């Protein structure tokens, strides 16, 4: 999980049991040689591709606000995020990644929605508390980036999604059905990442 140069972000960490149930399985079906990291770079030959599954809360937090943002986010979590967030899986999407400008990269992601809180309000207040950063996606929904690929493999991945029996079974079992709780959030900059537990 890399940060864009000069920026950090806050996130919701997907629980390990949900990764094992759905996200890891989907990621592992896709051939490793198709995969890029989240900045659109190829993995080194001696490194097995991996992904830390998460949902971005607030993005583009300038590095020069790092110390203030970390302290402010910790306070915000303790004061405003006082219970676990309940998420529902919606569907899979395969879309271009507009933030990567030097080549065409696509991301297979899972769309989710928070069902037990006003997530738009949480995002807005979090951004205000941090004093910087942006709500860079739909205020109401979140997504989990599963895999990034070069345009070269777009048709191959589309074919895999349509025809792979294991993927079909995963989608039939979990799309619009899987509901789970998130109790871990974090803030990440290039040189460090700090996580906090939500109160039970």
Secondary structure as the mmCIF struct_conf table of DSSP 4:
data_model
#
loop_
_struct_conf.conf_type_id
_struct_conf.id
_struct_conf.beg_label_comp_id
_struct_conf.beg_label_asym_id
_struct_conf.beg_label_seq_id
_struct_conf.end_label_comp_id
_struct_conf.end_label_asym_id
_struct_conf.end_label_seq_id
HELX_LH_PP_P HELX_LH_PP_P1 UNK A 2 UNK A 4
TURN_TY1_P TURN_TY1_P1 UNK A 5 UNK A 6
STRN STRN1 UNK A 7 UNK A 13
HELX_LH_PP_P HELX_LH_PP_P2 UNK A 14 UNK A 15
HELX_RH_AL_P HELX_RH_AL_P1 UNK A 16 UNK A 18
HELX_RH_PI_P HELX_RH_PI_P1 UNK A 19 UNK A 23
HELX_RH_AL_P HELX_RH_AL_P2 UNK A 24 UNK A 29
BEND BEND1 UNK A 30 UNK A 30
HELX_RH_3T_P HELX_RH_3T_P1 UNK A 32 UNK A 34
STRN STRN2 UNK A 35 UNK A 36
TURN_TY1_P TURN_TY1_P2 UNK A 38 UNK A 39
BEND BEND2 UNK A 40 UNK A 40
HELX_LH_PP_P HELX_LH_PP_P3 UNK A 41 UNK A 41
STRN STRN3 UNK A 42 UNK A 42
HELX_LH_PP_P HELX_LH_PP_P4 UNK A 43 UNK A 44
TURN_TY1_P TURN_TY1_P3 UNK A 45 UNK A 46
BEND BEND3 UNK A 47 UNK A 47
STRN STRN4 UNK A 54 UNK A 62
HELX_RH_3T_P HELX_RH_3T_P2 UNK A 63 UNK A 65
HELX_RH_AL_P HELX_RH_AL_P3 UNK A 66 UNK A 80
BEND BEND4 UNK A 83 UNK A 83
HELX_LH_PP_P HELX_LH_PP_P5 UNK A 84 UNK A 84
STRN STRN5 UNK A 85 UNK A 96
TURN_TY1_P TURN_TY1_P4 UNK A 98 UNK A 99
BEND BEND5 UNK A 102 UNK A 103
STRN STRN6 UNK A 105 UNK A 114
BEND BEND6 UNK A 116 UNK A 117
HELX_RH_AL_P HELX_RH_AL_P4 UNK A 119 UNK A 130
TURN_TY1_P TURN_TY1_P5 UNK A 131 UNK A 131
BEND BEND7 UNK A 132 UNK A 132
STRN STRN7 UNK A 134 UNK A 134
BEND BEND8 UNK A 137 UNK A 137
BEND BEND9 UNK A 139 UNK A 140
STRN STRN8 UNK A 141 UNK A 150
HELX_RH_3T_P HELX_RH_3T_P3 UNK A 151 UNK A 153
HELX_RH_AL_P HELX_RH_AL_P5 UNK A 154 UNK A 163
HELX_RH_AL_P HELX_RH_AL_P6 UNK A 165 UNK A 174
TURN_TY1_P TURN_TY1_P6 UNK A 175 UNK A 177
STRN STRN9 UNK A 179 UNK A 182
STRN STRN10 UNK A 184 UNK A 189
TURN_TY1_P TURN_TY1_P7 UNK A 190 UNK A 191
STRN STRN11 UNK A 192 UNK A 197
HELX_LH_PP_P HELX_LH_PP_P6 UNK A 198 UNK A 199
#
